[in-house]
């Protein structure tokens, strides 16, 4: 794991497989030495990746139970917790932090990590009822019902609209938007990815439709999010999102000026060869 993760990230020095194997019998079949003599897993195998991330949550974050279907997105824990740490820096002067997580998915990963690392409170939304059911099971199984509440978004074209309630006052809103414009585009990207990994595996982090694509793709999603935040400027002190495509940052910043955003900032994040960023704005 890259040293360029956030300084507080527990995974800066790679994976401690001895520690992970102590908490997870299910990980053992997937751990082996590679051709360089390094103990690791096959990252093109989605089952291996899922068991690794389950073990990371158990060993480092006290999450004993993390079960959801294999077709749902399995988020890589080191990258997800990086967002949490950068958000904590942004909110360093705040107290009694309450976060709105847009599109939490079946894994409910950001709320789990935010509670474990900073004891924040969360409201988490999703459009998929099955995903919310699995997320609620995870919340219940880990006795986190007092810290994490779920809401369903019934209109897939909306992000904040319809899901915000009167009196909502979040410290920050966070989001990992879908990257692709359509199911076809997502499938094409997966084929390219598996070729690059030299395997016939399915997408190694899996993911069903609403987790991976949104009509118009990431750009359309971000602009809808920005516009809806301008209609509800007091619902959150900060609105934030991961942005995969750097070209989307410029158009978002240009639109933010028209919508009277008071402050717009970009926090760079690097994980190995992957460069991404968190875009943040407030009114």
N, C-alpha and C positions, 0 to 999 in steps of 0.2 A: 504494500500500500504506500502511496506517495507521501513524502514528507510535506507536501504542499497543502495537506488538509489543515483545518483550523487547529491552532495550538492546543485547544482543549479536547480535541477529538481523540478518543481512546484508541483509535486504530492507526495512528500515525506511524507506528513501528511494525505494521503488518499484523498477521493473525497468530495468536498463541494457540497452536493446535493442541498442545498438551492440556491447556486449560479448557479448551472447547470440548475435547473428547471426554474430559471428566464430567461434563454436564450433559453430554449427548451421546447416547449409544447409537442413535440413528445416523449420526454423521460418520461413524467409523468405516462403513463399507466404501465411502467415497474418498477417503483420505489415503494418499500414497505419495511416494517420492517421484518427482519428475526426472527427466533425463539429466538435469543439472544437480540432482541430489537434494532438491528442495522439497520439503513436505508441503503438499498443497492438495487442491481438488481440481477436477476437470470443469472449468468455468463454462464450457459449452453444454454441460449436462444440467438441465433445469432442476432435476431432483437434488443434485449435489449442491447447487446454488441455494436452493430453498433450505436444505438442512443446515448449511453453513450459516445462513442468516438467522434461522431459529436458534442455533447454538450461540451466536453473538448476542442476541437479545436476552437469552437466559443467563449467560456467563457475565455479561457486562451491565445489563440494565434491569435484571430481576424480573423479566417477563417469562413466566413459567409456561404459559400456554399461548400458542400463536398458530391457530389452525384455520385454513381457508382453502378453497379448491385450487388445484394445480393450474387451472386455466386463468385464474386471477393474477394480476401483476404481483410479482415477488420483488419488493424494493430492496436494493443493496443498502444495508444499514450504514456503512461508513459515510456514504454520500448524503443520505437522508439526515443523519445527525449533524452533519456539517451545516446544513441550512438552519437547524435549531440553534447551534452555537453562534452563527453569524446574526441570527435574529436576536439572540440574547444580548449581543454587543450593541445592537441598534436600540434595544429597550433597557439599557443598563441603568437609566435614571428612573425607571418605572417601578411601581409596587403593585401587588395584587394583580399579576398579569393574567389576562384572559385572552385566548387566541381563537380565532375562527379559521378552521382548516377546510378549504374548499376542495371537494373531490377526494375524500379520505380513503376511498376504496375499501375492499374487504380486509386489507391488512391493518388499517387504522394506524399506520406506522408513525406519522408525525405526532399525534397525541400521545402515543405510548412513550416515545423518546422525550417529548417535552415535559411530561410528568416525571419520568425517571431522572432526567438531568436537572430540571429546574423547578419541579413541583408546580408547573403552570396549570391553569384550568383551561379546558377546551370545549368548544362546540364544533362538531365535525359534520360536514354535509356530503351527500352523494345523490346522484339521480337514480342509482340502481338499488332497488329494494333488497335484492339478494345480497349485494355487497354490504349493505347496512345491517342485515341480519347476522352475517358472519362477523362484522365489526363489533356488534353488540355482544355476541357470544364471547369474543376475545376480552371485551371490557368486563363482562360478568365473571369470566374464568379467572381474571387477574384482580378481581375486587376493586375495579377502578370506576365504578358507576358514579361515585361522588365527584370525580375529577373530569370525566369525559361524557358529554351529552351528544346525541346524534339527531340530525334533522334531515328529512328527505327533501331534495329539490325535485319538484314534479315537472318542471318545464326545462327540457334539455338545452334550449337556446339561452336560458338565463344563467347567471352566475351568483349574483347577490340578490337580485330582484326575486320576490316570492319566498325567499328563505330567511331573510332578515325579519326580526320581530320588533314590535314597538318597544323602545327602551333599551335595545341592544347597544352596548358601549364596549367594544373590544379594544384591547391594547394594540393588537395587530391582526391582520388577516394574512394568511399564507396560502400558497397554491403551487402545485406542480402541474402545469397545464398539459393537455394532450398535444403531441408533436405533429400529428398527421392530419391531412384534410379528409381522408376517407379510409375505409377498411382496406381498399385495394392498395393504397399508398403504404399503409402499415405492413401489409403482407409483403409487398415488394422490398421494403426496407429490411424486413426480417430475413428474406432470402439472401440479400446482400450480406447481412451480418453473419449468417450461418456459413456462407461461402468463405468469408474472411476468417472465421474461427476454424475452418477446415473440417466441418462436421455437418451431419444432416439433422442435427438437433432442431427442435422447434425454438422459438424465441427463448433465450435462456432465462429471461426474467418473466416470461409468459405475458399475460395481459389480455383482457377481453376488449371488445369494441370501444365502449365509452371511456375506458382508461387510456386508450391510445390515440383516438382521433375525435375531432370536432369539426363540424362543417366550416370550411375556411381555414382550418389548421390553427397552429399556435398564434399566428398574427391576429386572426379574427377573434379568437378566444380572449387574448390580452386586451384588444381594443373594446370588446364588450365589457370586460371586467373593469377597465378604466372608466368607461362611460357610466356604468352602473354605480361605481364608487362615487362619481360626481353627483349622482342623484341622492346618495346617502352619505354625505361627507362626515357626518358626526357619528356614524355607526362604528368607526374604527379610527384610532389615532394614526396608524400606519396601514397602508395597503401594500402587500409585497407579493412577488411571484418569481419563481425560477423562469429564466428565459434561455432556451436552448440556442436559438438562432440570433446571433448578434445584430443582424440587420433589422430585427424587429424592435431593437432598443431605440433606434433613432426615430422611427415613426411613432412609437409610443411616447417618447419625450416631446415630440412636436405636438401631438394631440393633447398631451397633459397641459401644455401652455394655454391652449385654447379653452381648456376646461378649468382654468384658474387653480391649478395645482400650486401649492405654496413652496413645496420642496420635492425635488426628484433626484434620486441618487442610485448609483449602480455599485453593487458589491461583487467583485470578481470571486469566483470559486474555481479551483483547479483540483481535479482528482486524476492522478496519473496523466494520461494523454488527453483526457477530456477537460475541455474548458467550458465553463458555463458561468452564469451570473444571476444574482438576485437583484431584481429591479424593485425599488421602493418609492412610494410617493405618499404625500399627505397634503391635506387642504388647510 
